[in-house]
Amino acid sequence: MKLIKVLSIIACTVSLLVGSAIAGDKDKDKTCCEKASAAGKECTHKCCVAAHKDGKSCEKCNPDKQDLKLKKEKKKAAAKTE
């Protein structure tokens, strides 16, 4: 009976640790532009600033053009408030 209790406690502890580790990895997947946007700021990387001036996406930091998607979402939100 003690063995079952010990095993269930270990299983619960492991599941809590794994769940928190998975939740912590979501921030690592964000690009520099996404992190800056979440903070309500613009990205300050030189490559991103230069690309944004030209209306383009920084291919180095945003391979899937996530920064352009963020700008489109901001424009839609601004249009709704007007």
Number of C-alpha atoms within 10 A of each C-alpha: 5 7 8 9 10 10 11 12 12 12 11 11 12 11 12 11 10 12 11 10 11 9 9 11 10 9 10 9 10 15 16 19 23 20 16 14 16 12 10 9 11 15 19 12 12 10 14 21 17 14 13 16 9 8 10 14 22 22 14 10 17 17 11 12 14 18 24 17 12 15 13 11 12 13 10 11 11 10 9 8 6 5
